[in-house]
Every structure is written in structure tokens, then in C-alpha cells.
Amino acid sequence: MAVHAKSERLAELTIALSLATDPGTGQPMEHGLRTCWLSLATAEALGLDAATRSCVYYVALLRFLGCTSDASETAVLAGGDEVAFNATMAPMLMAQTGESIRYFVRHLAEDLPPHSRAGRVARAMSDPGLERRSLSGHCDVAARLAVRLGMALAHAYERWDGNGLPAGLAGEDVPVAVRIDTVARDAELWARQGGWPAAAEVLAQRRGHAYDPAVVEAIIGSGRRWLTDLGDDPRGAVLDSEPALVLTLRTRELDNALAAIADFADLKSPFLRTHSAGVADLAVAAATAAGVSEAEATTLGRAALVHDVGRVGISSGIWNYPGPLNAQQWERVRLHPYLSERVLHNCTLLEAYADLAGCHHERADGSGYHRGTTGNRLSFGARLLAAADAYHAMTEDRPHRPARTPADAAEQLLVEVDAGRFARVEVGAVLDAAGQERRQGRPALPAGLTEREVDVLRLIARGRANKQVGVALGISPKTVGHTSSTFTPRRGSPPAPGSRCSLWRTDSCCPDRCRGWGERPMRRRIGPGNPPISV
């Protein structure tokens, strides 16, 4: 890892990853930051040198980086919501085997009917290798992702007594960073859920079993004060407390790290593998096709890599659900761009990508989420990313449908343009980048109309006011008024055949195109006594 004054701090990136990991493990955001703070204070109390404290710092932030590795399998086992199950089981991670099994049996799939729950419990108990596969898989994936960040991470679930995973190390053979972070994590969790006396009692019970006795003594003695000293800005405090050996990222290393974050998010579901990287490639190509600057295209590509990091906080049971979602499930889905935006805004290194990522499901007509932002309030980059994400997702398998062909996805994206949810400019750039024609076999536009004028005319025919049309297309109401005036015949003057004004009274406004787009041709002027045609 290079160290340069102009390089970006690796701590910024790992703090963001910690914030993204917390909801995936069923914990509130900043749980990992509070654990890191407590771990660092413990390391200092034990007199560890700066290099070792740096290891403690980064292991605390990245220890659960592999949490998405088996999220889908855990969701099936837990009856659909592995996030809630992770939250329930979190206090038992380092418990003695008997206590952990009893707790597991009591709480596995506890919201399901008794017969369904009994079957899951029986299957789990008949698979003695379940825990080993799960936690070893977490360790393996975390180690692989950490390497791409320029770090080493291993032995995340080892125990002092040698009964941990993946290697069964014991005593002083367990890396000191793992020994400290294991106790600090549980101390923070138990103190938050049950108060400091409960945390101290658990630490004392597990002393010499899962926990290093020296670490337990340090945290029981001063941990309560250390947590109080953290204050109300954990992110700032943890960033400022990085040990003197400050690690940094060069530009190329940053791109590699963002690609690792993309893969971390996409592991949430087997249907999402390589989704973020594919969207990033398409978004950059679309930006280039649209003529934006290289710097803007780079920003857009990086935002695309991390646009779905908020998916980690939503249950894989939802992402893998094969049928229509209910209202509660949809509310969870609508939350993921917000989580992406929040994670990225909490990182100075990544905040330039936060707004773009948070808008990747917005639509020009305000029908998107999570804010329902409309037309001219969305930047061109945000609209490009949304269109690239929509097209790429349509070409991928999903649990409720097979992948569309590229041609079908292109046609569907054009339908979205017709409906006012995308503007033609960003969709055209995406289709150019994807090697798809914007509309095959399209008849020539009548009366010399431009594509923009067709968009305006179509929305006016639906009864939209000038302001609404402007919002949907990202233009001013004045421009809409000027454009629509060219279609309006003067009072008492019949329109000349073939003129623009004749489009109000005939079906010559591209009837084939209208039928192809699922709309009716416009036959009359909208006004008093002439309500808009229902389409």
C-alpha cells in the first residue's frame, strides 16, 4: 500500500464498508465504529505498538466483510429474513456450544408456523457442518476482498480456547487483533442491548473460553468509560484515531477497491453477481457516447460500482423472492438506495458518488424512489446511471422472470421514455453504448417533427400541464409552451393538410409508432369540452 501525501486515506473506505456491513449483520450503523474505538483503546491500554494497533483498527472495521457470502442460504434456513436472524443470533457468536445451540433452536424461523419451523430446525440439527461452512465461508470471502483493498484479513472467528474457525487456533496463536476485536465487539453489543453490567457479566463468563483473559480484564476495567468518551460523532472520532501508520490509496488502487465493494454488494444474491460492474461499464460507455467529459464519466463509473451497496442491509429473502412483493417488502426494497447514499455520504472519499448512487431508481416523472425526485432536479449523470441500471437489470435473470434479450430490453426502455419515466437523451446514450438501435423500423416523423417535439406533444395529449411536461422532460415550461404553440391552429383558420397543426385533428401522428408503443394516436386538441384521451 503506497503512502503519499496526495493519496486518499484507506481508513475512509474501510469506515464506509463498516457502515455498510452493520445492517447486513443485523446491527445498527456505527456498531463497527464503536467496536473499533473500544478495540483501539484496549490496544493502547495493553501497550501495543503502532503497527499492531493499526492491525487492530482495520480488523475491527473489516471483520464481518464476508457477511454477504452465504446470505441467500441463511435466508432460506431462517425462513426468509437472514438480517433479522443475524440480529437475533449476534449475542451468541462466541457463546459456549451448548448455550448457542439452545438459543439457535429457540429462535430459528420463529415467525413461521410450527410445522414449517420444525422442519427447518430438524434439517439444521442434522447438518453438523453447517456452522463451520458458514463461518469459514465468511472468513474466506472477507480475506479475498481484503486482499483487493491491499490488506490481509484472516482468522476472524478464532477463539482463545481453540474451538473457533477457520483454523482452530488457540491462545497466543490467535492474532492479537482478533483477540481484542472479538471481546470489544461483544462488549459493545451487550452494553447497547442490556447495559454495561450485563456486558461485564458476559465477558467474565466467557473469559478463558472464547476470550483472552488479559483483554477481558482491560475492557471490564475501563470499557464503560472508553465508550462514554466516544461522544456523538463515532465516524469522526474513529477516523481521527487511526494509528500513526496511516494507510493510503492511489487512484488505481481506489478503482480496485471500489470494484471489491461492488462484488461485496453483489454477493447478496446469486441473481446479482457482477451486476454492479456491468452497470458501471455500461454507464461509462453511455457517458462517452453522450459526449460528457472524461472526469464526469469516471465519476459516474465509480458511482455505478457502489450504487447498490445499500442492498446489503435488505434481506436476501426479498432479493430472491420468486413472486410479487407485498407492500412491506416493497418498502424494504425502496430503502436500499437510501442506505447506499447514507453510507457514501459518511465517507469523504466517496461522498462525490453518494447523490448519484442514491438516485439510481429515480424517474423523470417522479414515480421512482427513494425520494420521488423529478425531471430537471435530476442531474444528467443520475439519469444516465438510472437508465444504465434499468437496461442492465433487464438483461439479467431475476427470481421472478428470465433475462430479456438485449433487443427486448432496449424496446422496454423506449416504452419507459414514452411513459415519461426517462428522457430520450439518456436512453439513446445507453442504447448506443449497448449496441442497440434506438427504434428499429420506425417510420419517418410527420410534419418535420423532432424527437423532443414528439415527447412534448405526447404528454400534452395526456392532459399534462406545461409545468408537468417540463418536469418530466427536464425542460422549462416556457420551452414547452413555445413547442406546443407550433401545433395549435389559429382560431378560425383550418390547418393545412400535412402541417403540424393538422396533427391535432388526424391520426397522422405516427399511428404505427403509437400502436407500437402501446398508446393511442391523438385525434383532437385538448381543451375545454375536450378532455385528454385516456391512454
Secondary structure as UniProt FT lines:
FT   TURN            5..6
FT   STRAND          8..9
FT   HELIX           10..24
FT   TURN            25..26
FT   TURN            29..30
FT   HELIX           31..45
FT   TURN            46..47
FT   HELIX           50..62
FT   TURN            63..70
FT   HELIX           71..78
FT   HELIX           82..89
FT   HELIX           90..92
FT   TURN            93..94
FT   HELIX           97..107
FT   TURN            108..111
FT   HELIX           114..125
FT   TURN            128..129
FT   HELIX           130..148
FT   TURN            149..150
FT   TURN            160..161
FT   HELIX           171..173
FT   HELIX           176..194
FT   HELIX           196..206
FT   TURN            208..210
FT   HELIX           213..229
FT   TURN            230..232
FT   HELIX           234..240
FT   STRAND          248..249
FT   HELIX           251..266
FT   TURN            267..268
FT   HELIX           270..272
FT   TURN            273..274
FT   HELIX           275..289
FT   TURN            290..291
FT   HELIX           294..305
FT   TURN            306..308
FT   HELIX           309..313
FT   HELIX           316..319
FT   HELIX           327..345
FT   TURN            348..350
FT   HELIX           351..353
FT   HELIX           354..358
FT   TURN            359..361
FT   HELIX           375..377
FT   HELIX           380..394
FT   TURN            399..400
FT   HELIX           406..418
FT   TURN            419..420
FT   HELIX           424..433
FT   TURN            434..435
FT   TURN            440..441
FT   HELIX           446..448
FT   HELIX           451..461
FT   TURN            462..463
FT   HELIX           466..473
FT   HELIX           477..485
FT   TURN            486..487
FT   TURN            491..492
FT   TURN            497..498
FT   HELIX           501..504
FT   HELIX           511..516
FT   TURN            517..518
FT   TURN            528..529
//
